[in-house]
Amino acid sequence: PRTLAGISLPVRISLPDAGLPPALARDPIWRDDLLFTHEGLSGPAALKASLFWEPGMSVQVDLLPETSFRALLDDPQSGRRSPLSLLRQHLPQRLAEALLPPELARRRAAELSRKAREELYEAVHARRFQPSGVADFRKAEVCGGGIDVREVEPRRMESRLLPGLFLIGEMLDVTGLLGGYNLHWAWASGVAAGRAVLS
């Protein structure tokens, strides 16, 4: 929602419906900062997940990755407090209010059933939604797609189909996670092509 614009916080984000490559399937969760904007979600966590997201997939976010909301609710000293007041200690007020079901947010923790506690836990630690899409090319951090790497000799970055043509960086179908990997690929492939041209 637009009311959350400007809030940034560390999260765990995952794509439960994604058939991820074997290298990522062991740990398909990214831990990084998430930013709420007027147009949707951004920040490193959203950008990393968007690399593998496809239309129709859902996204799951743990908005309180370092603290168990269940433990806060179950703490005997929290019995008289509401879930909302407990969550406000750990998250920005606007976000805490938006996350919790209104019918449970202001009840006393001691009065909550196991089912209600589970609903509150999932609202904070397993928030699931389906994005309507991704930002357009003007806001992209990296580009997916390009020439199939099987068509390029990897040590020289020379086209196998058109000798004398050298292809590097985002011209090829190589996309890395946020964090300098794409820059590294651009430079490394450029060096390989440059050496081949000069040899």
C-alpha positions as semicolon CSV with decimal commas, in nm:
position;residue;x (nm);y (nm);z (nm)
1;P;0,000;0,000;0,000
2;R;0,104;0,360;-0,062
3;T;0,079;0,426;0,313
4;L;0,392;0,211;0,362
5;A;0,607;0,405;0,113
6;G;0,950;0,488;0,250
7;I;0,971;0,200;0,498
8;S;1,285;-0,011;0,464
9;L;1,377;-0,314;0,673
10;P;1,574;-0,641;0,663
11;V;1,365;-0,942;0,552
12;R;1,381;-1,298;0,426
13;I;1,216;-1,334;0,088
14;S;1,147;-1,651;-0,110
15;L;0,960;-1,785;-0,412
16;P;0,774;-2,095;-0,288
17;D;0,635;-2,177;-0,634
18;A;0,961;-2,139;-0,825
19;G;1,142;-2,433;-0,980
20;L;1,484;-2,291;-0,899
21;P;1,811;-2,414;-1,048
22;P;1,984;-2,685;-0,840
23;A;2,246;-2,438;-0,712
24;L;1,973;-2,226;-0,550
25;A;1,718;-2,496;-0,469
26;R;1,905;-2,582;-0,150
27;D;1,848;-2,232;-0,010
28;P;1,587;-2,044;-0,211
29;I;1,570;-1,766;0,048
30;W;1,738;-1,429;0,015
31;R;1,814;-1,219;0,323
32;D;1,842;-0,851;0,248
33;D;1,668;-0,514;0,278
34;L;1,320;-0,456;0,140
35;L;1,193;-0,109;0,049
36;F;0,827;-0,013;0,020
37;T;0,771;0,247;-0,252
38;H;0,467;0,428;-0,391
39;E;0,461;0,175;-0,675
40;G;0,534;-0,149;-0,488
41;L;0,838;-0,328;-0,346
42;S;1,202;-0,256;-0,421
43;G;1,540;-0,283;-0,251
44;P;1,798;-0,562;-0,275
45;A;1,565;-0,836;-0,145
46;A;1,295;-0,765;-0,405
47;L;1,551;-0,728;-0,685
48;K;1,711;-1,065;-0,605
49;A;1,376;-1,245;-0,596
50;S;1,259;-1,072;-0,914
51;L;1,544;-1,235;-1,106
52;F;1,365;-1,571;-1,070
53;W;1,004;-1,452;-1,041
54;E;0,764;-1,524;-1,327
55;P;0,401;-1,416;-1,371
56;G;0,169;-1,632;-1,162
57;M;0,429;-1,706;-0,893
58;S;0,371;-1,599;-0,536
59;V;0,629;-1,431;-0,313
60;Q;0,669;-1,504;0,057
61;V;0,826;-1,254;0,296
62;D;0,937;-1,287;0,658
63;L;0,918;-0,929;0,783
64;L;1,070;-1,004;1,123
65;P;1,349;-1,253;1,045
66;E;1,555;-1,211;1,360
67;T;1,275;-1,224;1,619
68;S;1,002;-1,484;1,668
69;F;0,663;-1,317;1,691
70;R;0,527;-1,644;1,829
71;A;0,776;-1,626;2,117
72;L;0,673;-1,267;2,187
73;L;0,305;-1,368;2,200
74;D;0,376;-1,674;2,419
75;D;0,590;-1,486;2,670
76;P;0,398;-1,486;3,005
77;Q;0,496;-1,122;3,057
78;S;0,316;-1,031;2,733
79;G;-0,024;-1,164;2,844
80;R;-0,185;-0,824;2,898
81;R;-0,036;-0,666;2,589
82;S;-0,184;-0,667;2,242
83;P;-0,013;-0,822;1,940
84;L;0,001;-0,475;1,786
85;S;0,185;-0,322;2,083
86;L;0,432;-0,613;2,082
87;L;0,496;-0,581;1,709
88;R;0,540;-0,203;1,729
89;Q;0,851;-0,265;1,939
90;H;1,017;-0,435;1,642
91;L;0,863;-0,285;1,328
92;P;0,760;0,065;1,217
93;Q;0,412;0,147;1,344
94;R;0,259;0,189;0,995
95;L;0,383;-0,153;0,892
96;A;0,275;-0,324;1,215
97;E;-0,076;-0,186;1,174
98;A;-0,095;-0,296;0,810
99;L;0,026;-0,650;0,878
100;L;-0,202;-0,769;1,155
101;P;-0,565;-0,872;1,108
102;P;-0,772;-0,590;1,268
103;E;-0,986;-0,833;1,466
104;L;-0,677;-0,974;1,641
105;A;-0,439;-0,678;1,654
106;R;-0,573;-0,517;1,974
107;R;-0,679;-0,823;2,174
108;R;-0,478;-0,930;2,476
109;A;-0,216;-1,189;2,394
110;A;-0,336;-1,414;2,680
111;E;-0,683;-1,432;2,517
112;L;-0,561;-1,555;2,181
113;S;-0,635;-1,909;2,067
114;R;-0,367;-2,126;1,908
115;K;-0,533;-2,071;1,570
116;A;-0,526;-1,692;1,619
117;R;-0,158;-1,704;1,719
118;E;-0,077;-1,903;1,405
119;E;-0,263;-1,649;1,192
120;L;-0,063;-1,366;1,351
121;Y;0,262;-1,556;1,306
122;E;0,195;-1,614;0,936
123;A;0,095;-1,249;0,886
124;V;0,442;-1,145;1,003
125;H;0,674;-1,436;0,915
126;A;0,507;-1,592;0,610
127;R;0,335;-1,304;0,431
128;R;0,242;-1,439;0,090
129;F;0,120;-1,243;-0,210
130;Q;0,123;-1,250;-0,587
131;P;0,290;-0,952;-0,759
132;S;0,108;-0,797;-1,052
133;G;0,434;-0,756;-1,244
134;V;0,782;-0,603;-1,242
135;A;0,901;-0,250;-1,317
136;D;0,978;-0,160;-1,675
137;F;1,315;-0,147;-1,853
138;R;1,386;0,212;-1,737
139;K;1,411;0,097;-1,375
140;A;1,583;-0,237;-1,434
141;E;1,906;-0,313;-1,249
142;V;2,004;-0,597;-1,483
143;C;1,871;-0,743;-1,808
144;G;1,776;-1,104;-1,861
145;G;1,797;-1,276;-2,195
146;G;2,037;-1,220;-2,479
147;I;2,243;-1,445;-2,704
148;D;2,263;-1,806;-2,592
149;V;2,604;-1,868;-2,432
150;R;2,627;-2,201;-2,616
151;E;2,678;-1,999;-2,932
152;V;2,996;-1,839;-2,791
153;E;3,344;-1,985;-2,739
154;P;3,392;-1,913;-2,366
155;R;3,768;-1,850;-2,356
156;R;3,759;-1,598;-2,639
157;M;3,396;-1,474;-2,618
158;E;3,384;-1,521;-2,996
159;S;3,068;-1,619;-3,178
160;R;3,067;-1,978;-3,298
161;L;2,823;-1,874;-3,573
162;L;3,004;-1,565;-3,696
163;P;3,382;-1,581;-3,633
164;G;3,533;-1,239;-3,570
165;L;3,227;-1,123;-3,373
166;F;3,294;-1,096;-2,999
167;L;3,007;-1,085;-2,749
168;I;3,035;-0,977;-2,386
169;G;2,837;-0,869;-2,080
170;E;2,461;-0,827;-2,107
171;M;2,465;-0,909;-2,478
172;L;2,471;-1,270;-2,358
173;D;2,208;-1,463;-2,165
174;V;2,393;-1,436;-1,834
175;T;2,233;-1,269;-1,533
176;G;2,370;-1,268;-1,178
177;L;2,221;-1,175;-0,844
178;L;2,251;-0,820;-0,721
179;G;2,585;-0,756;-0,556
180;G;2,841;-0,683;-0,827
181;Y;2,815;-1,016;-1,011
182;N;2,688;-0,857;-1,332
183;L;2,962;-0,596;-1,328
184;H;3,219;-0,870;-1,270
185;W;3,078;-1,067;-1,564
186;A;3,090;-0,759;-1,789
187;W;3,454;-0,689;-1,703
188;A;3,570;-1,052;-1,710
189;S;3,406;-1,128;-2,043
190;G;3,539;-0,797;-2,182
191;V;3,894;-0,886;-2,076
192;A;3,863;-1,232;-2,235
193;A;3,740;-1,081;-2,562
194;G;4,007;-0,810;-2,555
195;R;4,285;-1,063;-2,509
196;A;4,145;-1,273;-2,793
197;V;4,135;-0,974;-3,028
198;L;4,494;-0,874;-2,941
199;S;4,639;-1,227;-2,962
